[in-house]
Amino acid sequence: MWTRNVRLQEQAEQLSSGRQDLMTAIEEACDWVERAEPALAALLPEEGRRERLCKEALSLQRRYPDPADRPPLYGVLFAVKDLFHVHGFPTRAGSQLPAEVLSGPQASSVTLLREAGALVLGKAVSAEFAYFEPGPTRNPVNPLHTPGGSSSGSAAAVAAGYCPLALGTQTIGSVLRPAAFCGIVGFKPTFGRISADGLILCAPSLDTVGLFTQDIAGMMQVASLLCRGWRGCPSLPPPVLGVPEGPYLDQTSPEGRRAFEEQLARLQRAGYCLKRVPALPDIASINQRHLRLVHAEMARVHARWFERFAALYRPLTAAAIREGMTIGVQEIVEVRAGREILRTQVQALMEREGIDLWLAPAAPGPAPQSLQTTGSGLMNLPWTQAGLPALSLPAGRAENGLPLGLQCVAGWMRDEELLAWAAALEIALAEQA
């Protein structure tokens, strides 16, 4: 097991106040990365990483000598999925394409974090172009298992304690699934709430910038910096929890379903109101529509690159792009319209049944014992398609000792409420374990 506790809010307070020396923190982080990376491969190799970080940390110290003037993420390290453009780093998107053809301006999410005083630990491994061809990253809890994908390196870096924060993206389940597999918090905000500029996109109608931290307190802090129009996490009464019964939940493994029922029982013992509601009866068509949209938009994103470099693409990615080329304009219009139709249906059901928060497994089961797959994102897919804010909370262990995640989904633009409710759920799950 290659894990270490590094909590964002706690470390940010210690660094900004001076209770933790910044240069010492950098050296300790680099020591740990150098020790664990041969086993985990969460980051892209970088010559002189330690020297660069020490130089940047020294510059930060000189710029902010007075703790009272320091920005909120002073000296905090963060990893960046290798789909984001970052000044000073090449972008390869987990592919073999030449970096120069993939270059672009720095993502605004990266800029905001740097302006808040955070330092880039490095680029995190991504599945090729955020699809299903995995990178070399291993699960820090058990390196024989996948960390999930496509934000594999981002989740592994946070779970391993390289850094308390990482940026990822979700097109199907690429934030919540790896968060669940690695035992950390993953947050996918409402579609468009965090700017997706400066990224190599997979499917622009679905791609959402997401975040990884080790707890909800840290997630609240960084979400307030990156989410547009952040209102602050309110004080709320306990939510009514909805369980979407039917074929959607039937996609879980027997072990995953048993674990989910135990999670629900723990929350009921903590006093939460649970409502089991038939939902998503057409999940098979929702799944099909989603994949058709992903493939169609991939084909258009990659049109010029694929024409020149098709031989450099790995088989699954190439097959998706070729399928997308066969999808016509009319079908694209129809499958895109399906996003708002699904959102409207889900919102109407929530209002009719008085549901504040949907609960579901964050993945069909624990991380597969394979590095050739990133696991299934089907449990995350409908919520991503609807654009709703969702997160994965650590929620116990499977029979083999690997982490399990509880997925929580709120209504459109209710990100603040989602995090506020999740903070209480985090405590309840720990107390009832």
N, C-alpha and C positions, 0 to 999 in steps of 0.2 A: 504494500500500500504506500503510495507516494502522495500523501495529503498533508496539509499544514493550514492551521487557522490564521487567516489574514482578513479581518473584517474592515470594510471600507470606512464606515463612520468612525470607528474606534481609531484606526490608523490615521485618518485625516485629522482628527482632533489632536492626536499625539504629535504629529509632524508640525502642524501649524502652530501649536503652543510651544514647541521646542522640547517637550518632554521626551520625545524620541529624536535622536540626532539624524538628520537627513542622510548624510554621507554613510553613516553606519547602517541605516536601513537599506540603502542602495547596495552596499557591499554584501549584506546578509542575503538580500534577494538574489544577487548575481551568484553567490556561492551555492544557493539552493538550486537555482536553474542549472548551473553547471553539473551539479550532482545528479539531478533527476532527469534532465533532458535525454541522456542516452537511453533511458527506459521508456520515456513518454513521447518524445518528438512532438510536443505541442506547438513549438515556435519554428518559424523559418530560420535557418542558420544565419548568423550575423557575425562577421569578423569585427572584433573590437567593441562588442556590446557594452562591456563593463566600462571601458574608457569613455565611450560616448555618453553613457548615463551619468558617470561621475562629472563629466564636463558640463552637462545640462543641469545637474543638481547644483554644482558650484555657481553657475550663472543664476539659478533661481535664488540661491541664498544671497547673492550680492544684490539682486533686484529687490528682495523683500527681507531686509535685515530685522525689521521690527515685526514680531509675531502679530501685533494688532492689525497690521496692514496686509497680512497674507491672504491669498484667495482660498476658497473653500476646499479645493483638492490639492493644496500645496504639497508637492513631492510625491503624490500618490501615483503608483505605477498602474498602467493599463495596457492590455493587449488588444490588438486590432485585427479582426478577420481579414485575410488577404483578398478581400474584394474591395476594401476601402482604399482610396488613394491617400497617402500620407507623405507630406514633404520629407524628403531624405530617404525614402524607401521605394524600391520597385514594387509594382503590383503584378502578380502572375495569376491570381485567382485559382491557385491549385493546378495550373495547367502547364503545358510545355510550350505555349506560345511565347514569342519574344516579348520581353517586358516593354520594349519601346512602343509596340503597337497598342498596348493596353494602358498607356499612361494617361493621366488626367489631373485636374486640379484637386487639391486636398478636400476631403469630405468635410462639410460644415460641422458634423458631429465631432470629428476629431479636433477641429479648430476650437470648438466650444470647450472641450475638455482641456486642451492645452492652455487656453486662456484662463481656465479655472485653476491652473497650476499643476495639472497632472502631467506626467512624463510617460512617453511611449516606451514600454518595455520591449516591444517588437511586434512583428507581424505574426499572427496566429494561423496555423494550418487550416485550410478550407478544402472541402471536397471540390473536385474540379467544377468550376463555374457554378458552385452552390447546387449542384445536382447530386447524383447518387454514386459517383466514383470516389471512393474514400481516399483520404491521405494516409500518412503513416502513423498518425496519432493513436496512442493507447489510453485506455481508461485508467486514471490515477488510483482508483479504488482496487482494481484488479487488471493489470496490463494485458491479460489474455483476452479481455473483452473490449468491444468497441466503445468509444466515448460518445457515440452518436454522431450525427452530422446534420447539415453540412458545416455547422459552426464548431467543428470538433476541437480544434486547437484552442478556441476561445473558452469553451467550457472546461477543458482539461487544465488550462493555465490557471483558472480561478480555483477549481477544485484542488489542484496541487498546491495552491498557495504561492504561486509565482508572483501574483498580483491580486489585489482585491476587486478588480473590475476588468471586464472585457466587453468589446463590441462584437456583435454578430448580426446575422440577418435571418429572417424566416420567410420562406415562400410556401412551405407546407407545414413543417414542424421543426425547423432547423435551429430554433432557440430552446423551446420547451423540452423537446426530446433529449438533446444532449445534457441539458440541465438536470433532468430527471435521472438519466443514466449515471451522471457523475455526482449526484447528491448535493446540488446547489440550487440557488434561486435563478430562474430564467424569466425574463419579462418581455413580452411582445406588446407594445402599446397599440392603441387604436391606429389603424392604417393612416399613414401620413402625419402622425403626431410628431414624430422625429423626422427631420428632413433626410431624404435618401439621395441627396445630391453627392457627387464625388464618389459614387460606387459603380462597379461593374455589375449591372443588374442581371437577374435571372429572368424574372417575369414582372415587368414594371407595375402591372395592375394588382400585384399581390405582395411584392417584396416589402418587408417591414424591418427597419432597424430595431434590433433588440439588444438587451443588456444582460450580463451575468454578474452576480455578486454572491457572497456566501450567506447573506441574510437580508431580510426585508428592510431593516433600518438603513443599510447601505443602498438598497435599491431606491428607497424614497429620496435619498440625498441626490443621487445622480439623475433620477428621473426629473427632479425639479429643475435641473440645469439644462436638460436636453429636450424635454417635451414642450412643444409650443403652447403658450397660454396657460402654464401650470398654475393651478388655483390653490395648491397646498392640500395636504391630506386632512380631511375633516374628521371631527369626532362624531361617530355614528353609532346608532343602536346595532345590535347583531343582525346580520343579514338573514333573510330566508334563503335557504340553500336548495337548489333544484338539481335533481338527478335525472338526466335525459334517458329514460328507459327505452328499450327497443333495439333495432338492428345496429345502431351506432355503438352502443355499449357491448353488443355481441362480438365486436371486432377485437375485444381483449382476449388474452390467453386465460385459461382457467385459473392459473396462479395470479395473474394480474387482477382478475375479477374478485377473487377471494381477498386479496390485499386491499382492494378498493372498498369492499364491504366492511372490512375491519377499520379502515380509515373513517368511513361514515359512522360506524358504531362509536368510535372514539369521540367524534364531534357531537353525536347525540348525547353521550355521557357528559360532555361539557356544557350541555344545555342548548345546543343549536336546534333550530326548527328545520326539518328536512321534508321536502316534497318530491315524491317520485312522479314524474310526468312523462307520458309518451312524447317523444320528440325525434326529429330527424328521421322519419320513416323512409324517406327516399335517399338514404345515405349512399347507396350504390351509384345513383345518378349524380349526386353531388360530387362524389369522388372522381367519377369519370369526367365530369365537366371541368373540374379543377385541373386534372392532368392535361386535358386538351388545351386549356388556356395556357398552362405552363409551357407546353411544347410549342404552341403557336407563337408565343411571345419570345421564347428562346430563339426560334428560327429567325425572327426579325432582329433581335439584338445581335445575333452572331452572323448575320448575312454576309457582311464584307469579310470578316475574319475567316469564316468557314470556307468561303470561296478560295481563299489563299492558303489556308493552313489545315484543311480537313484531315490530312494524314496525321496531324499532331494531336487530334482529339481522341480521348479514350472511348471505348465502344459504347457505353451507355449514354454518354453525352452526345456522341455523334448520332446515335439512333434517335434520340429525342429531337434533335434539331431536324433530322431528315423527316421524321413524322410531322413536325411542325410545319415544314414546307408544303405539306399536302393539305393543310387546313386553310380554307378560304375565308375571305373577308366577312361574309355573312355569318358563318359559324362563329368567328371571333366576336362579332357584335353580340351574338346571342349568349355566348358563354360569359362574356364580360357583364352582360345585364344580369346574369344569374347571381352575381355578388350582392347586388342591392335587393334582389328578390329574396334571397336567403336571409339577409340581414333583417329585412322587414318582417319575415315570418318568425324569426327567432325573437325579435323585440316584441312582437305582438303576443307571442306565447308567454314571454316573461311578464308582460303587463297583465295579461288575463289571469295568470296563475299566481301573481304576486311574488315572483322570484327575483331576488336581487343578484344572485351569483349562481352560475352553473358549476357543478363539480363533476369531474370525470378523471379517469386515469390519464396521466401525462404521456403514457406510452402503453402498448399492449401488454408489456411485462418488463422485466429487467433487461439490461443490456445483453444482447446476444454474445455468445462466446465465439467471436469471429472478428477479424479485421478486414474481411472482404465485404462486409455490409455495414451500413450505418443504422440499421433498424428501420422500423415502420413509423411513418408520421401520420397514420390515418386518424389517430385520436385527436390530433391538432388541426387536421385539414379543414373541417367545416367552420371552425372559429376563425381561422386565417382567411378563408374565402369570404366570410361575412365582415372581415375587417375589425372584429371586436377585440378589446384588450384582454389579454390572457397571461397567466403566469403559472409556473410550476414551483410548488413548494416541496422541499424534502419531507418525506412522509414514511419513514421506516425502511426496512430492509426486506429483500426477498429471501427465500429459503437458502439461497447460495451466498447470502451476505451482501449482495449488491444493492445499491440504493433504489428506491422507488419514489416517484413524484406524484403529487396530487395537483391536478390541473384546475385552476379557478378562472372563470370567464365572466366578465361583467358586460353591461350594456355599452352601446356606442358612446365614446367620449367620457366614459366614467372611470378613467384610469386612476384618478385620485382616490375614488371610493374603493376600487379594486385593491390598491395597495394598503389602504387603511384597514379594510376587512381582512386582508391577508396577514397583516401584522398580528391581529388577534387570533386568527386561525393557526399561525405559526406557534403561538404560545400554547393554545389548546391542544394541538397535536403533540407537543413536547410533554405537556403535563399528563396527558392521558396515555402516553406510550407505555 
